[in-house]
Amino acid sequence: MFSIPIFPLPTVVLFPNVFLPLHIFEPRYRQMVAESLAGDRIIGMVLLKPGHEDDYEGAPPVYATGCSGLITHAEQLADGKYNLVLRGLEKFTIQSEEAPTAGRLYRSAVIAALDDSMRDGERDELRRERQRLQQLLTPLFHNTLSRYLPEAMPDEDLINALAQYLEFEPVEKLALLERHGALARCRSMVELLEIKAMTPGTGNRESGTVH
């Protein structure tokens, strides 16, 4: 277990080995970024629970499962704001949130890493499930899916990228993150897409997320 700054957002779920662009403008998170850049460049992305609007400036409740991210690119703007790119590192669960300290504006928590690795014998099955998932998605992308997610992309990375960038509801993305490993995550996405395909007026498409 170790301590990590946490960045709660209402709509963003980060997945391992997936990149996430962020625009940082609140003073507390500008401080978080500055201190992270001076240290190990790692922050934890967590999802806010419903009702956070009533205490957004404070410390509204967050879901326990999140994903740490490494700042791979940082641009500080003239007004002190930042444009960042995070790369997801590993899943974690919050053990406890740390009490505020003098001068620290952002939230920090003690976390424990969660294993998300593939189990023995799952890779062949994941390849088959990936093909099934791509068949469901191809019509939604008007046969341009390969342009966004090339066939050469490793199975685990493709599954995580789709889980992060497809327009699922935030709690659906969190449920996908909570699944153990890429195979279970892929199966859950197939189920979600099949349900949405049977529901009139719903669909899915890519979504670039910037905050």
N, C-alpha and C positions, 0 to 999 in steps of 0.2 A: 504494500500500500504506500501511496505517496500523495503529496499535495499538488494540486493543479488549479490554475485560474479557470473559471468556467464562464462561458458566454451563452446565456440563455436567449433563445429566439422563439417566436411563436409558430414559425412555419418551416424551419430548416432542420433537417436531420443529415448528419455527415456519416459517410460509410468508409470503411478501411480502403486505402489506396485509391480514393476518388478525390478529384480536385474540386475546390469550392471557392469561387470569387466572393469577396466581402468588401463592403464599403463601411468604414468605421467612422462614426461622427459623434457619438455621445462621449462626453468628457471621461466618464468612468471606464469606457472601453478603449478610448485613446490611451489612457494611463496603462491599462492592461497590456495593450500592444507594445507600448514603449518599454515596459518592464520585461515583457516576454522576449522582445528583440535583443535586450541586453543580457538575457539569460539563455535558456535552452530552446526558445522559439516555439514552445508547445502551449496550446490552450485546449480546453475541453468544450466541445459543442454539446449543449443539452436543449431539450425541448420544454418550453413553458407549458404548464397545465392550463386548461380552460379557466377563465376568470382572472387571468393575470392582469387584465387591464386596470383592475381596481387598486393594484399595488405595484404597477410596473416600475415606478421609480425606486421602490424598495427592494424586497427580496421575495417575490411571489414564488409559489411552489413550482418545482420542476420535476420531470420524470427522472427516475434513478439511472436509467441506462443512457449512455452517451457515447461519444467517440472522440478521442483525442486527435488533434491535428497539428501538423508541423507547418509553420509559416515558411513557405518556399519563395515567396516574392512579397516585398513590402515597398510601397511608394507613399512617402509622406507628402501631403499636399501643402500648399502655401498657408492654408488656414488651419493647419494642424491635424486635419483629418487624414485617414489612411485608406489606400486601396491595397487589399491583401489577396493572396492566393494561399489557401490551406490545402495540404494533402492529408487525407485521413490516415491515421496510424493504427489504432486498435480500439476495440470496444472496451468500455469500462462500466462499472456500477459505482454510484456514489455511496460511500460508507457513512459519511457525515459531512455537513457543511461547516466550515471554519468560522469562528466568530470574527467580526470585523476588527481590524487593527487600525491604529492611528495612521491616518494619511492614505490608507488603501480604500479606493472608491469602488472597486469591483469585487465580485464574489469569488470565493475560493473553496475548494472541497477536497477532502481526502477520498481517494478513489482506489478501487482494485481492478486490475485488468481482467477481462473476460476472454476465455479461449474461443476463437472463432475459426479454428483451423479445420481443414478437411479431415474426415475420418478415413481409415484404410478402406480401399475398395469403392470409394464414392466417385472417383473421377470419371469412369466410364458412364456411370449413371447420370452424372452432371452434364456430360456432353449430350446425352440424349434429351435431357430436360431443357438444355439450352436451345436445341433445335426446335423443340416444341414451343418454347417461349418466343423465339424469333418468328416462327410461323404465325403466331397470334399477332405480333407487332407489325409485321411487314405491311399489311393493308393500311394500318393506321399511319405509317410513315410514307404512304404512296410509293412503296418499293424503293425508298431511299435509305433504309435502315443501315445498309452496309457503309454508306458514306459517313455516318456518324459513329458507328461502332463496327470497325473492320473485323472480318472473320478471324484475323490473326490475333485479336485481343484475347488474352487468357480468359478462360471461362469464369474464374472467380472475379476478376476485375470487371468483366462485362456485366455480370449479375449485379454487383455492387453499384456500378455506374447507372444501370437501369433503375435500380431501387431508389437511388438518390434523385435522378433527373426526370423520371416519368411523373406525370401529374396525379399521383396518389395523394390522398389526404395526409396531413402531417402525422396523425395517429396511426395511419396505415403504414407509413414509412417507418415509424418507430417500431411497430410490430414486426416489420421485416428485419430491422436491425436486431431486434431481440431474438430472432430465430438463430439457431446454432448452425453456422456455416452456410456456404453458398448453395448447397443442394436444397436444404430446407427453405432457404430464402427464394430460390428459383421456383420451387413448387408452390409456395405461397403467392408469388407473383402471377403464376399461371392461373391459380384459383381466382385471384382478384380480377384479372383481365377477363376471364370467362364469365364471372358474375356481372361485370360492367358491360360486357358485350350483350348480355341478355336483358339489360335494363335500358328501356327507351330513353333517348336523350343524353346518354352518357357516352364518353369516349375517352381516349387517352392520347397524349402526344408528348413530345419532349418539352422540357421547360428549363431554361437557363435561369439560375437563381443568383441574384446579386442583392446584398443587403448592406 
